[in-house]
């Protein structure tokens, strides 16, 4: 019995075309959602945590460690002894080294800087 060698290629082609069509519809749905957000509709952005410690756990602990011991980023224990409050706020807002700027919302930067300066 000879099997037709074109069948696998036809199956792959049908699967690829189906996937392309499905992703096109997904993209159209996303475009409508983005357009409604641009017009002032409901936004799906995450809100900032209520306090600096929760925000740290969500955003910063991956680089600075769960216990502030450092990792990819430097240790934050005793940062208040090394940097002034204004310097800490500057690093939070503008970044430094590998740390990107703007991770902390501007309205939370003062609160986060005060909390970091008290870490021991």
DRENFITOR-141399 format. One record per residue (C-alpha): residue number from 1; x, y, z. Coordinates in pm, 1 decimal. Each point is the difference from the previous one (the first is absolute). Layout:
N
n	xx	yy	zz
NUM	X	Y	Z
...
END
This chain:
120
n	xx	yy	zz
1	0.0	0.0	0.0
2	130.0	335.4	-98.1
3	-96.3	300.4	206.9
4	-45.1	334.5	-164.1
5	301.2	219.8	95.5
6	-200.7	321.3	-43.5
7	-241.7	-66.1	288.7
8	232.7	128.4	278.5
9	66.5	319.1	-196.0
10	-371.3	55.8	-61.3
11	-75.4	-52.3	370.1
12	269.9	247.5	100.6
13	-132.2	251.8	-253.6
14	-359.1	-33.4	127.4
15	116.8	34.0	360.7
16	208.0	309.9	-86.2
17	-284.6	169.2	-185.7
18	-240.9	-74.9	285.6
19	243.2	136.9	255.6
20	52.8	316.1	-207.2
21	-374.1	61.8	-18.9
22	-47.2	-62.0	373.8
23	281.6	238.5	93.6
24	-140.4	263.5	-236.1
25	-330.4	-3.4	185.3
26	186.0	18.3	331.1
27	189.6	304.3	-128.3
28	-322.2	168.5	-110.0
29	-143.8	-47.2	348.5
30	310.9	147.2	157.9
31	-10.1	295.6	-240.4
32	-357.4	78.1	105.1
33	101.6	-15.7	366.3
34	295.7	233.7	-58.6
35	-222.0	242.3	-190.5
36	-252.2	12.4	284.5
37	281.8	64.5	250.0
38	132.1	282.8	-217.9
39	-346.0	159.0	0.1
40	-8.5	-12.6	380.4
41	-168.9	-334.7	49.4
42	79.2	-255.0	264.1
43	370.2	-63.8	47.4
44	141.7	-330.9	110.2
45	319.6	132.9	158.8
46	101.8	-126.6	339.8
47	-32.0	247.0	281.7
48	291.1	66.8	229.6
49	6.3	-184.1	330.6
50	-136.3	174.0	306.3
51	327.9	13.4	189.7
52	368.6	0.5	-98.1
53	71.0	-346.7	139.4
54	-271.7	-161.0	-214.9
55	122.0	195.1	-302.5
56	355.3	-118.9	68.8
57	-113.7	-363.4	12.6
58	-184.0	37.0	-332.4
59	255.5	203.1	-192.6
60	343.3	13.6	159.8
61	61.0	-328.6	179.9
62	94.1	-185.6	-318.8
63	321.7	204.2	-26.4
64	62.3	118.0	356.6
65	-101.8	-322.8	176.6
66	-292.4	-90.9	221.6
67	195.6	97.8	311.6
68	159.0	309.8	-161.1
69	331.0	-189.4	-15.8
70	71.4	74.6	-363.8
71	35.0	-226.1	-298.4
72	1.0	147.2	-347.0
73	-39.0	339.0	167.6
74	192.1	120.3	305.9
75	-98.9	-66.9	359.7
76	-244.7	253.3	137.6
77	80.8	-64.1	365.3
78	140.3	318.7	147.7
79	-52.3	201.4	-318.7
80	-108.2	294.0	219.5
81	355.0	13.2	139.7
82	160.4	4.6	-345.6
83	-237.5	236.1	-181.0
84	-204.5	300.7	102.0
85	-378.0	3.3	-37.8
86	28.4	217.0	-313.2
87	258.1	-235.3	-152.6
88	-222.5	-301.9	66.6
89	-294.7	177.7	-161.1
90	217.2	92.3	-299.8
91	102.5	-363.9	-50.8
92	-363.3	-112.5	30.5
93	-119.4	250.1	-259.6
94	293.5	6.6	-244.6
95	154.6	-342.8	42.2
96	367.1	-80.1	40.2
97	226.6	-258.2	-161.4
98	-224.5	-286.4	-112.6
99	-304.0	131.0	187.4
100	-249.7	154.8	-241.8
101	-165.8	331.7	72.1
102	-366.9	35.7	82.5
103	-65.6	-327.5	182.2
104	-160.9	187.5	287.5
105	-283.2	243.2	-84.1
106	97.1	363.0	61.4
107	-267.8	46.0	266.8
108	143.0	-294.0	199.6
109	371.5	88.7	-34.8
110	21.9	205.9	322.0
111	-173.3	-267.6	203.9
112	221.3	-273.3	-149.2
113	319.0	202.5	62.7
114	-92.2	55.3	367.1
115	-75.5	-370.0	44.2
116	329.1	-105.4	-165.2
117	202.3	243.5	211.6
118	-128.1	-175.0	315.4
119	99.0	-353.6	-109.5
120	263.2	-160.0	222.6
END
